[in-house]
Structure formats: C-alpha cells, structure tokens
Amino acid sequence: MEWEAVIGLEVHAQLATQTKIFSGAATAYGAAPNTQACAVDLGLPGVLPVLNAECVRMAIKFGLSTQSTIAPRSIFARKNYFYPDLPKGYQISQYEHPIVYNGYLDVLLEDDTLKRVGITRAHLEEDAGKSLHESFYNMTGLDFNRAGTALLEIVSEPDLRSAKEAVAYLKALHALVTCLNICDGNMQEGSFRCDANVSVRPKGESRLGTRTETKNVNSFRFVERAINYEIERQIQILESGGSIRQETRLFDSVKNETRPMRSKEEANDYRYFPDPDLLPVMIQQEQIDQVRETMPELPWEKQQRFQQSYGLSRYDANVLTSSQALSDYYEITLQHAGGDAKLVANWVMGDVSAFLNKHGLSIEECPVTALQLAKLLQRILDNTISGKIAKTLFEAMWAGEGDVDTLIEKKGLKQVTDNQAILAIIQQVIQESPQQLADYQAGKERLFGYFVGQVMQKTQGKANPQQVNDLLKKALSK
C-alpha cells in the first residue's frame, strides 16, 4: 500500500521583549536560576497580571506579514494542568479567541515550486519554567526564570506532506520572525522550538489518520529526522495490523528515534476558561495601521529584489534571504566588492557557509567580516589573485593571520598576469611534454587539461587561469 504523511507544526516563538508578558521581570538568557522570576510569574497570592503591550504589537506584525485576520477582540484563557515547572497550576494562553488567525505562508521547496501553507492561528501565551534533572542526584531542580516569558504559538494547517516540506516551512517561518525582529530565532536557547503533529493515511484517502505530537524539537535537522522516524514507525505499525495511539512523544537525537512521553490530551482535559484577571484585548484599526507603517522589507520581498536588482536565481535569492543577518552580510560584501553579484553569492553560499557549518558557527559569529570578504573579492576582480589563491587566503583570514593585502605580500601570492612570463612557462611545458603534444595534436583534446595543470603547477597556482587558457590554446594550435 502507498502511504501519505500528513504533517502540521506548532511553533513556539519567544517574543523579543525585554520583560515578560504579564510582569516586569527580565527575560535575558543565562541568568542564575530563579533570579528572574517575580511574584507575578510565581502566582503568589494577591498579585495580578498586566499585559505587555509590546507583545500585542509583535503579534499584529506577524499577522500583517502572513495575510492573517487580526482579531479586534481576543481573550486570554487559563489552561489548567499540573506540572512542577508550572507554579500557578495553569498557563495563561488563548483558546477560542486568538489574536491572529486564518493566514498563510508561501514556502519555496527544493524543486523550486511554491507551496502555500495555511496558518490556522497564532496566539499569545506565557512560557512555563524548566525542570533540571542532570545536576541533582535522585531529585529534580526547578528554574522559574522562563516562567511568564512571552510566546507566540504559531499553528499551521496539516498541509505538509513530507519532512523536507516541514523543514522548508519551518525555515521560512524562522526567517520571517527574525526579519520582523519579533524573535531572535535562537533554537539552541529555546527561543524557537517546534512540536510536530504527524499522521499517515493511504494515498488518496481524505480522512486524517490518528496523529502523534513530538514535542519541543529545537533544530531543523532534528525536526526532519523526528518526522521521518515517526512516519516510518506509523507505517510499520499499520502494515503489521496494529493501530496508532494518539500520544505525545519526545525525540531522542542520540538514538535517532521518538519515544512515548504521555497520552495525548484533548482540549477539554485542560478545562479552559477565560482568565478573570485579564480584560479582553481590543485592537483598533488605527493601531494596526501604525504597526503597518513600521513593517520591514519581508523575506519574499527581499527575494524578489535580489532577483531583479542583482540578477540572482530564485534559489540563490531564497538561500541568501533565509536570515536577516545572512542577507545583510551578502549586501555589505556586494556593496564594497565592486558589484559582481553572482561572485559574491557564490562565496557567501559556498566557502563562507562551508566554514561556518564546519565550525558550528552562525553568520553573526563569522571571523571573516563582510568588509574583509569584500576586499578579498576585490583582489580577484582586479586580477591581483586567482580564485584558487583566494581560497587559500580565505582560510588564512579565517584563522586570523591578517588582512588580504598583508597576506598576499607575506606569502608571495600575487597573481602572474604578465603575458611574456606565462608564455615562457607554456613553452617550457610544451618542450617537456613531446608525447602529450603529439597526442593532443592527433585529436586527444582532453589533454588540454594536462597542459593547464602543468603550467599552474610551475607557477604555484599564481598564473591567471583565463590568460593561461587563452595563451595555451594559441601555443598548441601552432
């Protein structure tokens, strides 16, 4: 039987506010445990929550960017459940009346097609604390610093059909919230995390299968692996005559598998009811218009500009606009490198990205700045060095050995562009290769690469490759 996966994602984006959603406590990452949890966050008797207006503004921003309906009236509710890291015994969230709903996000897939993914809703809520198991023998520590941190939970329609589609959507959403400056997108710190709802059904079937929810996956790679594992697990169970349990699961990145966490709760298990301490959120059109005026250039708008202004392919433009920091790095490099948009794109997507991946760094942490890369590329464009030499220099710059001009002089890597000097080496190579010359002139044209390689070897890679090719063709045709 042929099976089809049905996937929907629930993404928790931590809003980039300086204080929490209902209190004035700080939200800075890395503070000592329980130093950023105030009486409101802990739900002590006699305290009342006060809504952070900046959270509302950020939610409106997201709604505008996803063509969503922004509710003129939304309501906070209490989601009741007991867990040690939830000090109040309930979480303040939104249920029947979210602040944003009925939107969509267009996602560019690997085959260069666009897929529209529906956004069911995006609602404001507070985060819970954190249970710590590693540092305590036979005990659990509780850190309430995260309790009350503002989240925007973004729930997609079950429109995704593969793990790769899910990751493409997740990356597009990540690019959007960081571009809007409403979330820093730091997945390692838990600022952007995902719950994956997965079910399978026979291909052609319209009814949804029983789904599982894999909680709190915090990297694109882990999301793909978790979904693929869950799809295969469910198919194996169904094909062997079993049935899928609706449950919440966790992903073990070491064993590369999901495992049961608890049975899946339904909405009525949480006994939602409107929070009596919070008034409805009323949003006027004037407020929406004010936020609209502050909207930045959105990722897909930037993609179109990169294609139209710089002549890049849709694929290149999509990669380079995958984050605000990466697109800024590209444009600063291009501005100072001399205007060869494709050359800059190839370097940023090639050598720069490869070194970042190898060393586990983000573009913000790149030891070669955009201005330093621009200077390196200038030396390629003015024929001071070849592209091959530039790669050697980039590695040295990455290691902090100095700027490009200093390294060129220090290492004696200036490109040989003198025609007479190159011709002299070509003649030497031809004289030393009589058999290869005879074979080439007899029709074995692939030997041209041999002659190029010999010339480049004798010049230690310093000869201008284009000049070598041009001069060598003339010399071999005589």
C-alpha positions as CSV (number, residue, x, y, z in Angstrom):
1,M,0.0,0.0,0.0
2,E,1.2,3.5,-0.8
3,W,1.0,5.9,2.2
4,E,0.8,9.6,2.6
5,A,2.1,11.6,5.5
6,V,0.0,14.5,6.9
7,I,2.0,17.0,9.0
8,G,1.2,20.1,10.9
9,L,3.6,22.2,13.0
10,E,3.1,24.1,16.2
11,V,5.9,26.6,16.6
12,H,6.7,28.5,19.8
13,A,8.5,31.7,19.0
14,Q,9.8,33.5,22.1
15,L,8.9,37.2,21.6
16,A,11.9,39.5,21.8
17,T,10.6,41.7,24.6
18,Q,12.8,42.9,27.5
19,T,10.2,41.9,30.1
20,K,7.7,39.1,30.4
21,I,4.2,39.0,29.0
22,F,2.4,39.7,32.3
23,S,5.1,41.1,34.6
24,G,8.1,43.4,34.6
25,A,10.6,40.6,35.2
26,A,13.6,40.5,32.9
27,T,13.9,37.9,30.1
28,A,17.7,37.9,29.5
29,Y,19.1,34.4,28.7
30,G,21.6,32.7,31.0
31,A,20.8,34.3,34.4
32,A,21.3,32.3,37.6
33,P,18.3,30.0,38.3
34,N,15.3,31.7,39.9
35,T,16.8,35.2,39.7
36,Q,14.3,36.5,37.1
37,A,11.0,35.2,38.5
38,C,8.9,37.7,40.3
39,A,5.8,37.2,42.4
40,V,3.5,37.5,39.3
41,D,5.4,34.8,37.5
42,L,5.2,32.5,40.5
43,G,1.5,33.2,41.0
44,L,1.8,34.3,44.6
45,P,-1.4,35.3,46.4
46,G,-2.6,38.9,45.8
47,V,-0.8,39.5,42.5
48,L,-2.4,40.4,39.2
49,P,-1.1,40.0,35.7
50,V,-0.7,43.1,33.4
51,L,-0.4,42.6,29.7
52,N,2.8,43.7,28.0
53,A,1.6,46.0,25.1
54,E,4.7,45.2,23.1
55,C,3.6,41.6,22.8
56,V,0.3,42.7,21.2
57,R,2.3,44.9,18.7
58,M,4.5,42.0,17.8
59,A,1.5,39.7,17.2
60,I,0.0,42.3,14.9
61,K,3.2,42.5,13.0
62,F,3.2,38.7,12.5
63,G,-0.5,38.8,11.4
64,L,0.2,41.5,8.8
65,S,3.1,39.6,7.4
66,T,1.1,36.4,6.9
67,Q,-2.1,38.0,5.5
68,S,-3.9,36.9,8.6
69,T,-7.1,38.2,10.2
70,I,-6.2,40.3,13.3
71,A,-8.9,39.9,15.8
72,P,-10.5,43.2,17.0
73,R,-11.2,41.3,20.3
74,S,-9.3,38.4,21.7
75,I,-9.4,36.7,25.1
76,F,-6.9,35.2,27.4
77,A,-7.8,31.9,29.0
78,R,-6.4,29.7,31.7
79,K,-5.1,26.3,30.5
80,N,-5.3,24.1,33.6
81,Y,-2.8,21.3,34.2
82,F,-0.4,20.3,37.0
83,Y,3.3,20.1,36.3
84,P,6.1,21.0,38.7
85,D,7.5,23.8,36.4
86,L,4.1,25.5,36.2
87,P,3.9,27.3,39.5
88,K,0.3,28.7,39.2
89,G,-1.2,25.3,38.3
90,Y,-2.4,26.9,35.0
91,Q,-0.9,28.6,32.0
92,I,-2.3,31.8,30.6
93,S,-2.9,31.3,26.9
94,Q,-5.6,32.0,24.3
95,Y,-8.1,29.3,23.2
96,E,-11.3,30.1,21.4
97,H,-10.4,33.7,20.6
98,P,-6.8,34.0,19.4
99,I,-5.3,37.4,18.4
100,V,-4.3,36.2,14.9
101,Y,-5.9,33.6,12.7
102,N,-6.6,32.4,9.1
103,G,-3.4,33.3,7.4
104,Y,-0.8,31.6,5.2
105,L,2.9,31.5,4.3
106,D,4.2,30.7,0.8
107,V,7.3,28.4,1.0
108,L,9.9,27.7,-1.7
109,L,10.5,23.9,-1.9
110,E,13.7,22.1,-3.1
111,D,12.1,21.6,-6.6
112,D,11.8,25.4,-7.0
113,T,8.0,25.3,-6.6
114,L,6.0,27.4,-4.1
115,K,3.7,25.7,-1.6
116,R,1.1,27.6,0.3
117,V,0.9,26.5,4.0
118,G,-2.2,27.7,5.9
119,I,-1.7,29.2,9.3
120,T,-4.7,28.3,11.5
121,R,-3.9,30.7,14.3
122,A,-1.1,32.5,16.2
123,H,-1.9,33.2,19.9
124,L,-0.1,34.8,22.8
125,E,0.8,32.8,25.9
126,E,3.3,32.6,28.7
127,D,6.0,30.0,28.9
128,A,6.5,27.6,31.8
129,G,9.6,27.1,33.9
130,K,12.2,24.5,33.4
131,S,12.8,21.2,35.2
132,L,16.5,20.3,35.6
133,H,17.5,16.7,36.1
134,E,21.2,16.5,35.3
135,S,22.7,18.3,38.3
136,F,20.7,16.7,41.1
137,Y,21.1,13.1,42.3
138,N,17.6,11.5,42.6
139,M,16.0,14.9,42.6
140,T,14.7,17.5,40.1
141,G,15.6,21.2,40.3
142,L,13.2,23.9,39.2
143,D,14.2,27.1,37.5
144,F,11.4,29.5,37.1
145,N,13.3,32.1,35.1
146,R,11.4,31.2,31.9
147,A,8.0,31.2,33.7
148,G,6.0,34.1,32.2
149,T,8.2,34.6,29.2
150,A,6.1,35.8,26.2
151,L,5.5,33.3,23.4
152,L,3.7,33.5,20.1
153,E,2.4,30.0,19.3
154,I,2.0,29.6,15.5
155,V,-0.2,26.7,14.5
156,S,-0.1,25.5,10.8
157,E,-2.8,23.7,8.9
158,P,-1.9,20.0,8.2
159,D,-0.8,21.0,4.7
160,L,2.7,19.5,4.8
161,R,3.3,16.1,3.2
162,S,7.0,15.3,4.0
163,A,9.7,16.0,6.5
164,K,11.5,18.2,3.8
165,E,8.4,20.3,3.3
166,A,8.1,20.7,7.1
167,V,11.7,21.9,7.4
168,A,11.2,24.3,4.4
169,Y,8.2,25.8,6.1
170,L,10.0,26.0,9.5
171,K,13.0,27.7,7.9
172,A,10.7,30.2,6.1
173,L,8.9,30.9,9.4
174,H,12.2,31.3,11.2
175,A,13.4,33.8,8.5
176,L,10.1,35.7,8.9
177,V,10.0,36.1,12.7
178,T,13.7,37.2,12.8
179,C,13.2,39.6,9.9
180,L,10.2,41.1,11.8
181,N,12.5,41.4,14.8
182,I,9.9,39.8,17.0
183,C,12.0,36.7,17.9
184,D,15.8,36.2,17.9
185,G,15.3,32.7,16.5
186,N,17.9,31.1,18.7
187,M,17.0,27.4,18.6
188,Q,19.8,26.4,21.0
189,E,18.4,28.7,23.7
190,G,14.8,27.5,23.1
191,S,13.6,30.8,21.5
192,F,12.2,29.0,18.5
193,R,11.0,25.4,19.0
194,C,8.6,23.1,17.3
195,D,6.0,20.5,18.1
196,A,5.4,18.2,15.1
197,N,2.0,16.6,14.6
198,V,2.3,13.6,12.3
199,S,-0.1,11.0,10.9
200,V,-0.2,8.8,7.9
201,R,-3.1,7.6,5.7
202,P,-3.5,5.5,2.5
203,K,-2.7,7.7,-0.5
204,G,-6.0,9.0,-1.9
205,E,-7.8,8.8,1.4
206,S,-9.3,12.1,2.6
207,R,-9.8,11.2,6.3
208,L,-7.0,12.0,8.6
209,G,-5.2,9.2,10.5
210,T,-4.5,9.2,14.2
211,R,-1.7,11.7,15.0
212,T,1.1,11.9,17.4
213,E,2.8,15.0,18.6
214,T,6.5,15.1,19.0
215,K,7.3,17.9,21.5
216,N,10.0,20.6,21.7
217,V,12.3,19.8,18.8
218,N,14.9,22.5,18.6
219,S,16.8,22.2,15.3
220,F,15.9,21.9,11.7
221,R,17.9,18.7,11.4
222,F,16.2,17.1,14.3
223,V,12.8,18.1,13.1
224,E,13.5,16.3,9.8
225,R,14.8,13.2,11.5
226,A,12.0,13.1,14.0
227,I,9.3,13.4,11.4
228,N,10.9,10.8,9.1
229,Y,11.2,8.3,12.0
230,E,7.6,8.9,13.1
231,I,6.3,8.4,9.5
232,E,8.2,5.1,9.2
233,R,7.1,3.9,12.7
234,Q,3.5,4.5,12.0
235,I,3.5,2.9,8.6
236,Q,5.2,-0.3,10.1
237,I,2.6,-0.5,12.8
238,L,-0.3,-0.1,10.4
239,E,1.1,-2.6,7.8
240,S,1.5,-5.2,10.6
241,G,-2.2,-4.8,11.6
242,G,-1.7,-2.5,14.6
243,S,-3.2,0.9,15.3
244,I,-1.7,4.2,16.2
245,R,-2.1,5.6,19.7
246,Q,-2.8,9.3,20.0
247,E,0.1,10.4,22.2
248,T,2.8,13.0,23.0
249,R,6.3,11.8,22.1
250,L,9.9,13.0,22.6
251,F,12.7,12.8,20.1
252,D,16.0,11.2,21.2
253,S,18.6,12.7,19.0
254,V,21.3,10.2,20.1
255,K,19.2,7.1,19.3
256,N,17.5,8.9,16.4
257,E,14.0,7.8,17.5
258,T,10.9,9.1,19.1
259,R,9.6,7.6,22.3
260,P,6.3,7.9,24.3
261,M,6.0,10.8,26.8
262,R,2.3,10.7,27.8
263,S,-1.1,10.1,26.3
264,K,-2.3,12.9,24.1
265,E,-4.6,15.4,25.9
266,E,-7.7,16.8,24.3
267,A,-8.7,20.5,24.8
268,N,-11.4,19.5,27.4
269,D,-8.7,17.9,29.6
270,Y,-7.3,21.4,30.2
271,R,-10.6,22.9,31.4
272,Y,-10.0,26.1,29.5
273,F,-12.0,29.2,30.8
274,P,-11.5,33.0,30.3
275,D,-8.9,34.4,32.8
276,P,-10.9,36.5,35.2
277,D,-7.8,38.7,36.0
278,L,-7.3,39.9,32.3
279,L,-9.6,42.1,30.2
280,P,-10.2,41.2,26.6
281,V,-7.6,42.6,24.2
282,M,-9.2,45.3,22.0
283,I,-7.4,46.2,18.8
284,Q,-8.4,49.3,16.8
285,Q,-7.7,49.7,13.0
286,E,-5.6,52.7,13.9
287,Q,-3.3,50.6,15.9
288,I,-3.0,48.1,13.0
289,D,-2.2,50.9,10.6
290,Q,0.5,52.3,13.0
291,V,2.2,48.9,13.1
292,R,1.9,48.5,9.3
293,E,4.0,51.7,8.9
294,T,6.8,50.1,10.8
295,M,6.9,46.8,8.8
296,P,10.4,46.0,7.4
297,E,11.1,44.5,3.9
298,L,9.8,41.0,4.2
299,P,11.9,37.9,3.2
300,W,9.9,37.2,0.0
301,E,10.0,41.0,-1.0
302,K,13.8,40.8,-0.5
303,Q,14.0,37.7,-2.6
304,Q,12.3,39.5,-5.5
305,R,14.6,42.4,-5.1
306,F,17.7,40.2,-5.1
307,Q,16.5,38.6,-8.3
308,Q,15.5,41.8,-10.1
309,S,18.3,44.1,-8.9
310,Y,21.2,41.6,-8.7
311,G,20.2,39.1,-11.4
312,L,20.3,36.1,-9.0
313,S,18.3,32.9,-9.4
314,R,15.3,32.3,-7.2
315,Y,17.2,29.5,-5.4
316,D,20.2,31.8,-4.7
317,A,17.9,34.6,-3.6
318,N,16.0,32.3,-1.3
319,V,19.2,31.0,0.4
320,L,20.6,34.5,0.9
321,T,17.4,35.8,2.4
322,S,17.0,32.9,4.8
323,S,18.0,35.1,7.7
324,Q,18.3,38.9,8.2
325,A,22.0,38.5,9.2
326,L,22.9,36.5,6.1
327,S,21.2,38.9,3.7
328,D,22.9,41.9,5.5
329,Y,26.3,40.1,5.2
330,Y,25.7,39.5,1.5
331,E,24.7,43.1,0.7
332,I,27.5,44.7,2.7
333,T,30.0,42.4,0.9
334,L,28.5,43.2,-2.5
335,Q,28.4,46.9,-1.8
336,H,32.1,47.0,-1.1
337,A,33.4,44.3,-3.5
338,G,32.7,46.1,-6.8
339,G,29.3,44.8,-7.9
340,D,29.7,41.2,-9.2
341,A,26.6,39.9,-7.5
342,K,27.0,36.2,-8.6
343,L,30.6,36.1,-7.5
344,V,29.7,37.4,-4.0
345,A,26.7,35.0,-3.9
346,N,28.9,32.0,-4.7
347,W,31.4,32.9,-2.0
348,V,28.8,33.5,0.7
349,M,26.8,30.4,-0.2
350,G,30.0,28.4,-0.8
351,D,33.2,28.9,1.2
352,V,31.7,31.1,3.9
353,S,28.8,28.8,4.6
354,A,31.0,25.7,4.4
355,F,33.4,27.1,7.0
356,L,30.5,28.2,9.3
357,N,29.0,24.7,9.1
358,K,32.3,23.0,9.7
359,H,33.0,25.1,12.8
360,G,29.3,25.2,14.1
361,L,29.1,29.0,13.8
362,S,26.4,31.4,12.8
363,I,26.9,34.1,10.2
364,E,27.0,36.6,13.1
365,E,30.0,34.8,14.5
366,C,31.9,34.6,11.2
367,P,35.6,35.6,11.9
368,V,35.8,37.0,8.3
369,T,33.7,40.1,8.3
370,A,31.7,41.2,5.2
371,L,34.2,44.0,4.6
372,Q,37.1,41.6,4.8
373,L,35.5,39.3,2.3
374,A,34.7,42.2,0.0
375,K,38.4,43.1,0.0
376,L,39.4,39.6,-0.9
377,L,36.9,39.5,-3.8
378,Q,38.2,42.9,-5.0
379,R,41.6,41.2,-5.4
380,I,40.0,38.5,-7.6
381,L,38.2,41.1,-9.7
382,D,41.3,43.3,-10.2
383,N,43.4,40.2,-11.2
384,T,45.7,40.5,-8.2
385,I,45.0,36.9,-7.2
386,S,43.2,33.9,-8.8
387,G,40.1,32.3,-7.4
388,K,42.2,29.3,-6.3
389,I,44.6,31.5,-4.4
390,A,41.7,33.4,-2.8
391,K,40.5,30.1,-1.2
392,T,43.9,29.7,0.4
393,L,43.8,33.3,1.6
394,F,40.3,32.9,3.0
395,E,41.4,30.1,5.1
396,A,44.3,32.2,6.5
397,M,42.0,35.1,7.1
398,W,39.6,32.7,8.9
399,A,42.5,31.7,11.2
400,G,43.2,35.3,12.0
401,E,46.5,35.6,10.2
402,G,45.9,39.1,8.8
403,D,44.1,41.0,6.1
404,V,44.2,40.0,2.5
405,D,46.8,42.5,1.2
406,T,49.2,41.7,4.0
407,L,48.8,38.0,3.4
408,I,49.3,38.4,-0.4
409,E,52.7,40.1,0.2
410,K,53.7,37.9,3.1
411,K,53.0,34.7,1.3
412,G,54.1,35.9,-2.2
413,L,50.8,35.0,-3.7
414,K,50.3,37.9,-6.2
415,Q,48.9,36.6,-9.4
416,V,51.2,36.3,-12.5
417,T,49.5,38.3,-15.3
418,D,52.4,39.2,-17.5
419,N,51.8,37.5,-20.9
420,Q,55.5,37.1,-21.6
421,A,56.2,35.4,-18.3
422,I,53.2,33.0,-18.8
423,L,54.3,32.3,-22.4
424,A,57.8,31.4,-21.3
425,I,56.4,28.8,-18.9
426,I,54.0,27.4,-21.5
427,Q,56.9,26.9,-23.9
428,Q,58.8,25.1,-21.2
429,V,55.9,22.8,-20.5
430,I,55.4,22.0,-24.2
431,Q,59.1,21.2,-24.7
432,E,59.0,18.8,-21.7
433,S,55.8,17.0,-23.0
434,P,56.5,15.9,-26.6
435,Q,54.3,12.8,-26.4
436,Q,51.4,14.7,-24.9
437,L,51.8,17.4,-27.5
438,A,51.7,14.8,-30.3
439,D,48.6,13.1,-28.8
440,Y,46.8,16.4,-28.4
441,Q,47.5,17.4,-32.0
442,A,46.3,14.0,-33.0
443,G,42.9,14.8,-31.6
444,K,43.1,13.9,-27.9
445,E,41.7,17.3,-26.8
446,R,41.2,16.2,-23.2
447,L,45.0,16.6,-22.8
448,F,44.5,20.3,-22.8
449,G,43.7,20.0,-19.1
450,Y,47.1,18.3,-18.6
451,F,48.9,21.3,-20.1
452,V,46.9,23.7,-18.0
453,G,47.7,21.8,-14.9
454,Q,51.4,21.7,-15.7
455,V,51.5,25.5,-16.2
456,M,49.6,26.2,-13.0
457,Q,51.9,23.8,-11.1
458,K,55.0,25.6,-12.3
459,T,53.6,29.0,-11.3
460,Q,52.4,27.6,-8.0
461,G,48.9,28.4,-8.9
462,K,49.7,32.1,-9.4
463,A,49.1,32.4,-13.1
464,N,45.9,34.0,-14.2
465,P,43.8,31.0,-15.3
466,Q,42.0,32.8,-18.1
467,Q,45.3,34.0,-19.6
468,V,46.8,30.5,-19.3
469,N,43.8,29.1,-21.2
470,D,43.9,31.7,-23.9
471,L,47.7,31.6,-24.4
472,L,47.9,27.9,-24.3
473,K,45.2,27.4,-27.0
474,K,47.3,29.6,-29.3
475,A,50.5,27.9,-28.5
476,L,49.1,24.4,-29.0
477,S,47.5,25.3,-32.3
478,K,50.8,26.2,-34.0
